[in-house]
Amino acid sequence: MGTAVLAVVWALWHLPNLLFGGWTGASYALALLHAAINMSSGLVLDLVPGMEDEFGVQLYGAVAITCVIVALVLVAATRGRLGYQAERVSMEAPTRS
């Protein structure tokens, strides 16, 4: 029952983005990053039986910080132009009809 309630709350929380066009390439990337952090933290916690909650929070924080560092390195390495495509301008002289 709790999962069903959480699913409804989650859906309502994200509904404005879907309805009003708030989804961009960056928001999809952030959603995937968020899912990756949650999944990797959950897997590690499942693989190590008896892991305490406090350590889980520390692990989650370490994974999140690592992902942010990797993202910053990517932005710095690409000089902020990751995925940038310059508009192509025609070099032909305009013709008059």
C-alpha positions as CSV (number, residue, x, y, z in Angstrom):
1,M,0.0,0.0,0.0
2,G,2.8,2.4,0.9
3,T,4.4,1.8,-2.6
4,A,1.2,2.7,-4.3
5,V,0.8,5.9,-2.3
6,L,4.4,6.8,-3.0
7,A,4.0,6.1,-6.7
8,V,1.0,8.5,-6.9
9,V,2.9,11.2,-5.0
10,W,5.9,10.8,-7.3
11,A,3.7,11.0,-10.4
12,L,2.0,14.1,-9.2
13,W,5.3,15.7,-8.3
14,H,6.6,15.2,-11.9
15,L,3.3,16.0,-13.6
16,P,3.9,19.8,-14.1
17,N,7.1,19.0,-16.0
18,L,5.3,16.7,-18.3
19,L,2.3,19.0,-18.9
20,F,4.1,22.3,-19.2
21,G,7.2,21.3,-21.2
22,G,9.7,21.5,-18.3
23,W,11.6,18.5,-19.6
24,T,14.8,19.4,-21.4
25,G,17.9,17.5,-22.3
26,A,19.5,18.6,-19.0
27,S,16.5,17.5,-16.9
28,Y,16.6,14.1,-18.5
29,A,20.4,13.9,-17.8
30,L,19.7,14.9,-14.2
31,A,16.9,12.3,-13.9
32,L,19.3,9.6,-15.1
33,L,22.0,10.7,-12.7
34,H,19.5,10.7,-9.9
35,A,18.4,7.2,-10.8
36,A,22.0,6.0,-11.2
37,I,22.9,7.3,-7.7
38,N,19.8,5.6,-6.2
39,M,20.4,2.3,-7.9
40,S,24.1,2.1,-7.2
41,S,23.5,3.0,-3.5
42,G,20.7,0.4,-3.2
43,L,22.8,-2.3,-4.9
44,V,25.8,-1.7,-2.5
45,L,23.5,-1.7,0.5
46,D,21.8,-5.0,-0.6
47,L,25.2,-6.7,-1.3
48,V,26.6,-5.9,2.2
49,P,24.3,-7.5,4.8
50,G,23.9,-5.7,8.1
51,M,25.1,-2.4,6.8
52,E,23.9,0.4,9.1
53,D,21.8,3.3,7.9
54,E,24.4,5.8,8.9
55,F,27.0,4.2,6.6
56,G,24.4,4.0,3.8
57,V,23.9,7.8,4.1
58,Q,27.6,8.3,3.9
59,L,27.9,6.0,0.9
60,Y,25.1,7.9,-0.8
61,G,26.8,11.2,-0.2
62,A,30.1,9.8,-1.5
63,V,28.5,8.5,-4.7
64,A,26.7,11.8,-5.2
65,I,29.9,13.8,-4.7
66,T,31.8,11.5,-7.1
67,C,29.1,12.0,-9.8
68,V,29.3,15.8,-9.4
69,I,33.0,15.7,-9.7
70,V,32.8,13.6,-12.9
71,A,30.2,16.0,-14.3
72,L,32.4,19.0,-13.5
73,V,35.4,17.3,-15.1
74,L,33.4,16.7,-18.3
75,V,32.2,20.3,-18.4
76,A,35.8,21.5,-17.9
77,A,37.2,19.1,-20.5
78,T,34.7,20.2,-23.1
79,R,34.8,23.8,-22.1
80,G,31.1,23.8,-21.5
81,R,30.3,22.8,-25.0
82,L,29.3,19.2,-24.4
83,G,26.7,18.5,-27.0
84,Y,26.8,22.0,-28.5
85,Q,26.2,22.2,-32.2
86,A,26.8,25.4,-33.9
87,E,24.1,26.6,-36.3
88,R,25.1,26.2,-39.9
89,V,25.0,29.4,-41.8
90,S,24.8,29.3,-45.6
91,M,27.8,31.0,-47.2
92,E,26.0,31.4,-50.5
93,A,25.2,34.8,-51.8
94,P,21.5,35.6,-51.6
95,T,19.7,35.4,-55.0
96,R,17.1,37.9,-56.2
97,S,14.1,36.7,-58.1
